[in-house]
Amino acid sequence: MEWEAVIGLEIHAQLATRSKIFSGASTAYGAEPNTQACAVDLGLPGVLPVLNREAVRMACLFGLAIDAEIAPRSVFARKNYFYPDLPKGYQISQYELPIVGRGRLTIELDDGKSKTIGITRAHLEEDAGKSLHEDFHGMTGVDLNRAGTPLLEIVSEPDLRSAKEATAYMKKLRSLVRYLEICDGNMQEGSFRCDANVSVRPRGSDKFGTRTEIKNVNSFRFVERAIQFEIERQIDLLEGGGEVVQETRLYDAAKGETRPMRSKEEAMDYRYFPDPDLLPLVIESRWLEELRATLPELPDAKRERFMYEYGLSAYEATVLTATRELADFYEAVERESGGETRLAANWVMGEFSAALNSDNLEVTTAPVNASMLGGLIRRIADETISGKIAKQVFEAMWRGEGDAGSIIERRGLRQITDSGELERVIDQVLAANPEQVEQYRNGKEKLLGFFVGQVMKATGGKANPARLNQLLKERLNS
């Protein structure tokens, strides 16, 4: 039997507010345990939550960006369950009336096609604390710094059909929230994490199978591996005559497999009811239109503009607009280079991005800024240096040795374009290799590369390649 996977993702994006969603406590990452949890976060008697307006603004920006319905009236509810890192015994969330309703997001697939994924809802809620199991000798520590941190939970429709599609959707969503500057998307710090609902059904069927939920996966690689393992596990189970049990599972990255965590809860298990301490949230249409005017150029629009304005391919435009920072950097480099759109794209996607990955740096913390890289590209375009020498110059710039101009002058790396000087070196190389000259003139034209290499060696790689090839052919054919 052929099987089809049905996947929906619930993504928790931590909103980039400075304070928590219902209190004034800090959301800064990395503080000592339990130093950023105030009386409101702990749910102490007599305290009252106050909604953070900035969290509402960010949620509405997201709704506008995905062309979603934004509720003029939404309600906060109490989601009741017991867990050691949930100090109140309930989580303030939204259930029946979320702030953001149905929207959509278009993703690009490996085959070049695009697919629109429905978004069911996005609602505001507070995060829980964190249980710590290491270094406590059989006990568990609880850090409540995260308690009350604002989250936007983004729930997709079950429109995804493979682990790769799910990863593409997650990447696109992360890019969007970073463009909007409502979430830093830092997966290592837990600012952007995913729960995956996975089921399988016979291909062609319109009936959903029993689903499992994989909790709290925080890397693209692990999301893809966890979903793929779960798809294969469920197919093997069904083909062996077994049944899929609805449950929550965890992904074990060390073993590359999912394992049961607990039986899957339903909404009724949480006993939702409207929070009596919080009034309904009312959003005026005039305020929404003011917000709409502040939306930045979004990834899809920027990608289309890069293709039209800079003549880039769909692939190049997709890579360069993957993050707002990289897109802004490319445009700055293109300006600084004097409009060398193609060279700028090649260098930003190539040497620059490779150096970032190698040193695990962000665009904003790179030792080579847009002005420096644009200056290097100008030196290539005006033939001051060759592309090969430019790589040496870039490495020196990355190590902090200055800008391209100073490195070129200090190291004497200027390209030799003077015909007389090149002809002198060419004559020396031809005189030193009479046998190869004879072979070339007898039809072995591949030896041209040998002569180019010899001249490059003699000039320390500084001969202008185009001029060198022209003069060599003239000399050899004369």
NUBADREN-16671 format. One record per residue (C-alpha): residue in three letters; x, y, z. Coordinates in Angstrom, 3 decimals, padded with zeros to 6 digits. Last residue first. Layout:
BEGIN
 marti        u        v        w
   ala        X        Y        Z
...
This chain:
BEGIN
 marti        u        v        w
   ser  052.847  033.988 -034.566
   asn  050.348  031.528 -033.084
   leu  052.155  031.109 -029.771
   arg  052.782  034.839 -029.347
   glu  049.197  035.891 -030.215
   lys  047.718  033.127 -028.082
   leu  049.876  034.178 -025.152
   leu  048.943  037.856 -025.551
   gln  045.190  037.150 -025.451
   asn  045.411  034.712 -022.549
   leu  047.520  037.173 -020.508
   arg  045.151  040.082 -021.158
   ala  042.198  038.018 -019.910
   pro  044.073  036.628 -016.917
   asn  045.668  039.906 -015.719
   ala  049.033  038.762 -014.396
   lys  049.364  038.993 -010.601
   gly  049.573  035.300 -009.733
   gly  053.135  035.676 -008.402
   thr  054.302  036.901 -011.797
   ala  056.442  033.841 -012.624
   lys  053.793  031.458 -011.316
   met  051.106  033.178 -013.340
   val  053.332  032.929 -016.413
   gln  053.858  029.197 -015.824
   gly  050.150  028.596 -015.205
   val  049.143  030.404 -018.384
   phe  051.714  028.316 -020.302
   phe  050.259  025.065 -018.956
   gly  046.712  026.211 -019.703
   leu  047.693  026.838 -023.322
   leu  048.897  023.238 -023.431
   lys  045.344  022.233 -024.322
   glu  046.174  023.443 -027.821
   lys  048.039  020.276 -028.772
   gly  047.847  021.014 -032.521
   asn  051.426  020.983 -033.780
   arg  051.920  024.553 -032.562
   tyr  051.160  023.413 -029.032
   gln  053.631  020.530 -029.284
   glu  056.362  022.878 -030.523
   val  055.746  025.306 -027.670
   gln  055.791  022.403 -025.195
   glu  059.243  021.357 -026.473
   pro  060.560  024.945 -026.426
   asn  059.773  025.452 -022.700
   ala  062.267  027.970 -021.276
   ala  062.026  030.255 -024.317
   leu  058.253  030.224 -024.052
   val  058.384  031.214 -020.347
   gln  060.895  034.037 -020.970
   asp  058.867  035.358 -023.905
   ile  055.731  035.355 -021.765
   val  057.497  037.300 -019.001
   arg  058.559  040.041 -021.467
   glu  055.134  040.052 -023.099
   leu  053.514  040.666 -019.709
   glu  055.738  043.659 -018.991
   gly  055.075  045.174 -022.404
   ser  051.335  044.554 -022.252
   asp  050.907  046.374 -018.908
   thr  047.996  044.707 -017.120
   ile  049.876  043.347 -014.110
   gln  047.412  043.064 -011.237
   arg  048.167  044.941 -008.055
   leu  049.115  042.635 -005.184
   gly  052.037  044.601 -003.754
   arg  051.381  043.394 -000.219
   arg  050.972  046.832  001.345
   glu  049.217  048.235 -001.691
   ile  046.655  045.432 -001.965
   ile  046.078  045.332  001.811
   ser  045.536  049.115  001.978
   gly  043.034  049.090 -000.883
   ala  041.065  046.073  000.366
   asp  040.418  047.429  003.853
   gly  042.371  046.611  006.986
   glu  044.234  043.606  008.403
   gly  041.300  042.424  010.546
   arg  041.490  038.690  009.885
   trp  038.441  038.969  007.604
   met  040.258  041.635  005.590
   ala  043.240  039.283  005.156
   glu  040.926  036.503  003.988
   phe  039.260  038.932  001.572
   val  042.634  039.972  000.135
   gln  043.580  036.354 -000.506
   lys  040.213  035.769 -002.200
   ala  040.737  038.909 -004.289
   ile  043.986  037.405 -005.581
   lys  041.948  034.727 -007.347
   gly  039.361  037.165 -008.644
   ser  042.123  039.262 -010.175
   ile  043.309  042.581 -008.783
   thr  043.275  046.217 -009.969
   glu  041.038  044.996 -012.786
   asp  038.467  047.795 -012.369
   ala  035.801  045.214 -011.483
   ile  038.050  043.303 -009.065
   arg  039.063  046.473 -007.211
   arg  035.393  047.542 -007.093
   ile  034.548  044.161 -005.523
   leu  037.027  044.797 -002.723
   gly  035.483  048.195 -002.006
   gly  032.004  046.634 -001.848
   leu  033.334  044.104  000.666
   met  034.768  046.873  002.852
   ser  031.657  049.068  002.648
   ala  029.371  046.126  003.397
   asn  031.232  045.163  006.571
   val  033.997  042.602  007.029
   pro  034.514  041.605  010.687
   ala  031.034  039.994  010.711
   thr  028.867  040.769  013.758
   thr  025.787  042.062  011.898
   val  025.869  039.245  009.351
   glu  025.829  036.682  012.167
   leu  028.843  034.570  013.080
   asn  029.479  030.821  013.397
   asp  033.127  031.213  012.297
   ser  032.843  028.788  009.372
   asn  029.259  029.779  008.642
   leu  030.094  033.477  008.430
   ala  033.175  032.749  006.315
   ala  031.091  030.683  003.890
   ser  028.515  033.480  003.673
   phe  031.206  036.026  002.747
   glu  033.099  033.813  000.290
   gly  030.063  032.684 -001.680
   met  026.566  034.140 -001.357
   val  027.869  037.639 -000.608
   trp  030.654  037.308 -003.169
   asn  028.483  035.959 -005.990
   ala  025.702  038.482 -005.367
   ala  028.141  041.414 -005.327
   leu  029.807  040.195 -008.517
   arg  026.431  039.999 -010.263
   thr  025.090  043.336 -009.035
   glu  028.259  045.373 -009.672
   gly  026.386  048.668 -009.141
   gly  029.234  050.828 -007.884
   ser  030.598  048.287 -005.407
   glu  029.313  050.301 -002.438
   arg  025.762  050.156 -003.798
   glu  025.863  046.386 -004.372
   val  027.443  045.880 -000.950
   ala  024.604  047.844  000.704
   glu  022.001  045.842 -001.205
   tyr  023.646  042.583 -000.211
   phe  023.829  043.606  003.460
   asp  020.138  044.554  003.545
   ala  019.242  041.146  002.111
   leu  021.552  039.363  004.569
   glu  020.042  041.216  007.554
   arg  016.446  040.637  006.424
   thr  017.086  036.931  006.246
   ala  016.511  034.448  003.427
   thr  016.493  037.372  000.976
   leu  019.894  036.588 -000.550
   val  019.200  032.867 -000.863
   thr  015.798  033.339 -002.500
   ala  017.121  035.997 -004.888
   glu  019.954  033.717 -005.962
   tyr  017.599  030.784 -006.560
   ala  015.048  032.863 -008.482
   ser  017.859  034.207 -010.676
   leu  019.110  037.754 -010.179
   gly  018.485  040.595 -012.632
   tyr  019.091  043.250 -009.969
   glu  015.782  045.130 -010.091
   tyr  013.452  042.375 -011.303
   met  014.908  039.369 -009.459
   phe  015.684  041.405 -006.348
   arg  012.149  042.885 -006.443
   glu  010.554  039.434 -006.533
   arg  012.628  038.308 -003.537
   lys  011.803  041.490 -001.632
   ala  008.079  040.924 -002.173
   asp  008.341  037.328 -000.984
   pro  010.477  038.240  002.050
   leu  008.344  041.167  003.332
   glu  009.075  044.851  002.756
   pro  008.520  046.261  006.242
   leu  005.066  046.704  007.789
   thr  004.646  050.119  009.444
   ala  001.631  051.181  007.346
   arg -000.195  048.018  008.412
   leu  000.168  049.097  012.037
   glu -001.682  052.363  011.397
   glu -004.354  050.333  009.606
   leu -004.669  048.069  012.632
   trp -005.043  051.082  014.956
   arg -007.941  052.348  012.826
   ser -009.592  048.907  012.890
   glu -009.759  048.951  016.688
   ile -008.560  045.937  018.659
   val -010.500  044.825  021.751
   leu -008.882  042.337  024.153
   pro -011.478  040.862  026.527
   leu -010.787  041.856  030.152
   leu -008.268  039.855  032.167
   asp -008.552  038.728  035.802
   pro -011.524  036.394  035.210
   asp -009.528  034.293  032.732
   pro -012.065  032.735  030.396
   phe -012.389  028.946  030.893
   tyr -010.350  026.007  029.594
   arg -010.648  022.707  031.459
   tyr -007.254  021.424  030.217
   asp -008.409  017.837  029.708
   met -011.324  019.066  027.580
   ala -008.859  020.412  024.999
   glu -007.493  016.918  024.449
   glu -004.309  015.481  025.952
   lys -002.130  012.964  024.154
   ser -000.903  010.102  026.332
   arg  002.571  010.718  027.710
   met  006.229  010.807  026.632
   pro  006.543  008.000  024.082
   arg  009.805  007.794  022.099
   thr  010.987  009.355  018.838
   glu  014.167  008.248  017.092
   gly  017.568  009.488  015.949
   lys  019.359  007.792  018.841
   ala  021.314  010.858  019.999
   ala  018.579  013.242  018.812
   asp  015.917  011.586  020.974
   tyr  012.661  013.146  019.775
   leu  009.868  013.218  022.351
   arg  006.375  011.808  021.896
   thr  002.855  012.880  022.823
   glu  000.201  010.258  022.258
   gln -002.578  009.031  019.993
   val -001.779  005.346  019.565
   val -001.098  004.050  016.055
   glu -002.493  000.569  015.548
   gly -000.789 -002.715  014.715
   gly -001.159 -005.102  011.776
   gly  002.486 -005.003  010.719
   glu  001.658 -002.617  007.859
   leu  000.195 -000.219  010.425
   leu  003.264 -000.276  012.686
   asp  005.736 -000.008  009.819
   ile  003.799  002.968  008.427
   gln  003.704  004.633  011.859
   arg  007.433  004.194  012.432
   glu  008.275  005.455  008.917
   ile  006.281  008.647  009.415
   glu  007.721  009.105  012.917
   phe  011.298  008.743  011.674
   gln  010.694  011.290  008.899
   ile  009.103  013.720  011.365
   ala  011.987  013.434  013.831
   arg  014.652  013.742  011.117
   glu  013.111  016.846  009.545
   val  012.511  018.527  012.903
   phe  016.014  017.537  014.071
   arg  017.670  019.201  011.081
   phe  015.567  022.335  011.409
   ser  016.472  022.700  015.074
   asn  014.447  023.143  018.260
   val  012.024  020.229  018.582
   asn  009.673  020.866  021.513
   lys  007.147  018.031  021.342
   ile  006.386  015.390  018.709
   glu  002.609  014.969  018.568
   thr  001.023  011.738  017.379
   arg -001.850  011.470  014.978
   thr -004.433  008.778  014.263
   gly -005.190  008.766  010.534
   phe -007.111  011.457  008.672
   lys -009.790  010.513  006.137
   asp -009.491  011.914  002.615
   ser -007.878  008.763  001.225
   gly -005.909  008.975 -002.009
   arg -002.698  007.644 -000.502
   pro -003.518  005.436  002.478
   arg -003.147  007.489  005.669
   val -000.299  008.711  007.870
   ser -000.206  010.939  010.951
   val  002.133  013.592  012.359
   asn  001.564  016.601  014.620
   ala  004.849  018.477  015.030
   asp  005.630  020.747  017.989
   cys  008.172  023.434  017.124
   arg  010.540  025.891  018.685
   phe  011.625  029.478  018.154
   ser  013.000  031.443  021.098
   gly  014.377  028.273  022.703
   glu  017.919  029.599  023.181
   gln  019.351  027.294  020.514
   met  016.447  028.109  018.191
   asn  017.138  031.829  018.070
   gly  014.328  033.145  015.859
   asp  014.880  036.723  017.057
   cys  011.123  037.293  017.276
   ile  008.954  040.336  016.438
   glu  011.481  041.933  014.105
   leu  009.019  041.655  011.184
   tyr  011.815  040.266  009.033
   arg  012.683  037.890  011.897
   val  009.083  036.701  012.122
   leu  009.091  036.088  008.351
   ser  012.415  034.215  008.191
   arg  011.255  031.902  010.963
   leu  008.032  031.221  009.080
   lys  009.920  030.422  005.892
   lys  012.268  028.083  007.751
   met  009.330  026.291  009.419
   tyr  007.522  025.900  006.118
   ala  010.635  024.498  004.404
   thr  011.147  022.081  007.309
   ala  007.560  020.846  007.077
   glu  007.864  020.443  003.308
   lys  011.036  018.408  003.802
   ala  009.355  016.163  006.399
   ser  006.591  015.446  003.923
   arg  002.922  016.151  003.210
   leu  002.180  019.496  004.842
   asp -001.396  020.790  004.695
   pro -002.552  019.812  008.200
   glu -003.457  023.494  008.828
   ser -000.789  025.416  010.681
   val -000.845  026.632  014.280
   ile  001.263  029.640  015.279
   glu  001.728  030.046  019.041
   leu  002.874  033.587  019.782
   leu  004.745  033.550  023.059
   pro  005.279  036.164  025.746
   thr  007.573  035.183  028.674
   gly  005.388  034.653  031.750
   ala  007.528  031.917  033.282
   arg  010.898  031.988  031.473
   asn  012.832  032.969  034.610
   leu  011.091  030.222  036.590
   asp  014.071  027.864  036.865
   val  013.110  024.542  038.492
   gly  015.640  021.970  039.677
   thr  014.978  018.243  039.492
   met  016.418  015.638  041.862
   gly  018.447  012.475  041.285
   his  021.801  014.111  041.910
   phe  020.956  017.710  040.882
   asp  023.647  018.194  038.246
   glu  021.338  017.789  035.236
   his  017.541  017.622  035.377
   leu  016.526  021.248  034.989
   ser  012.810  022.000  034.612
   lys  012.030  025.259  032.803
   gly  009.359  027.846  033.468
   ala  006.120  028.162  031.501
   asp  005.541  030.495  028.580
   glu  002.655  032.949  028.396
   glu  000.098  032.984  025.616
   leu -000.914  034.851  022.498
   his -002.674  033.098  019.648
   ala -001.999  032.344  016.017
   arg -004.670  030.556  014.020
   thr -005.395  028.019  011.303
   ile -002.488  028.852  009.012
   gly -002.946  027.397  005.534
   ile  000.099  026.360  003.558
   thr  000.475  027.614 -000.011
   lys  002.824  025.603 -002.200
   ser  005.553  026.747 -004.585
   lys  007.365  024.819 -007.304
   gly  011.128  024.909 -007.804
   asp  011.574  021.152 -007.368
   asp  012.994  021.650 -003.859
   leu  009.838  023.409 -002.667
   glu  009.164  027.112 -002.106
   ile  006.705  028.040  000.652
   thr  003.615  030.252  000.609
   leu  002.077  031.261  003.951
   arg -001.613  031.590  004.735
   gly -004.080  033.128  007.164
   arg -007.006  032.093  009.336
   gly -007.440  033.802  012.690
   val -005.154  035.991  014.784
   ile -006.174  037.229  018.278
   pro -007.601  033.883  019.375
   leu -011.263  033.479  020.458
   glu -011.970  029.884  021.530
   tyr -008.601  029.200  023.157
   gln -006.195  031.927  024.197
   ser -003.477  031.400  026.790
   ile -002.826  032.049  030.481
   gln -001.218  028.881  031.833
   tyr -002.577  027.127  034.913
   gly -001.227  025.630  038.140
   lys  000.107  029.075  039.057
   pro  003.747  027.933  039.342
   leu  004.002  026.068  036.037
   asp  007.542  024.628  036.305
   pro  006.434  021.699  038.492
   tyr  003.566  020.690  036.169
   phe -000.141  020.670  036.858
   tyr -002.671  021.546  034.204
   asn -005.287  024.215  033.635
   lys -005.393  026.387  030.530
   arg -006.846  029.686  031.703
   ala -008.346  031.788  028.953
   phe -007.651  035.124  027.296
   val -010.318  036.509  024.981
   ser -010.309  038.154  021.561
   arg -012.365  041.007  020.114
   pro -011.690  042.731  016.788
   ala -010.157  039.408  015.713
   ile -007.458  039.689  013.093
   glu -008.220  037.670  009.955
   ala -004.997  036.753  008.233
   asp -003.051  038.187  005.316
   ile  000.119  036.463  006.548
   ala  001.896  039.792  007.184
   leu -001.199  041.382  008.765
   gly -001.460  038.572  011.315
   phe  002.231  038.867  012.160
   leu  001.889  042.596  012.712
   cys -001.134  041.895  014.937
   ala  000.897  039.541  017.145
   met  003.667  042.134  017.420
   arg  001.269  044.893  018.457
   val -000.361  042.644  021.065
   ala  003.045  041.796  022.558
   glu  003.834  045.532  022.671
   arg  000.608  046.231  024.595
   asn  001.718  043.947  027.470
   leu -001.426  042.764  029.280
   val -001.643  043.434  033.035
   pro -001.875  040.385  035.328
   leu -003.235  040.826  038.879
   val -001.571  039.891  042.155
   gly -003.547  039.175  045.338
   pro -002.167  035.730  046.117
   leu  001.122  034.859  044.352
   gly  000.877  033.715  040.745
   leu  004.627  033.229  040.358
   asp  004.774  035.386  037.234
   val  002.795  038.112  039.015
   ala  005.080  038.004  042.078
   cys  008.197  038.442  039.936
   ala  010.358  035.907  038.092
   gln  013.595  037.302  036.661
   thr  016.143  036.144  039.273
   asn  014.887  032.551  039.343
   pro  017.975  031.055  037.702
   glu  020.833  033.492  036.965
   ala  020.172  035.512  033.808
   gly  020.945  034.077  030.365
   tyr  018.226  035.570  028.185
   ala  016.572  038.924  028.893
   thr  012.775  038.669  029.357
   ser  012.669  041.195  032.198
   ala  009.804  041.361  034.703
   gly  007.161  044.049  034.082
   ser  004.250  041.628  034.191
   phe  001.540  040.090  031.987
   ile  003.349  039.423  028.702
   lys  006.858  039.689  030.037
   ser  009.218  042.627  029.546
   arg  011.696  043.598  026.839
   thr  009.468  042.316  024.060
   ala  010.916  040.165  021.288
   leu  008.049  037.698  021.089
   gln  008.985  034.064  021.624
   ala  007.744  032.117  018.612
   his  006.060  028.807  019.429
   ile  005.335  026.791  016.311
   glu  002.526  024.268  016.074
   leu  003.069  022.258  012.913
   gly  000.672  020.096  010.907
   ile  001.605  016.961  009.024
   val -000.307  014.406  006.970
   ala  001.889  011.688  005.496
   glu  000.685  009.626  002.547
   trp  000.989  005.878  002.247
   glu  001.145  003.546 -000.722
   met  000.000  000.000  000.000
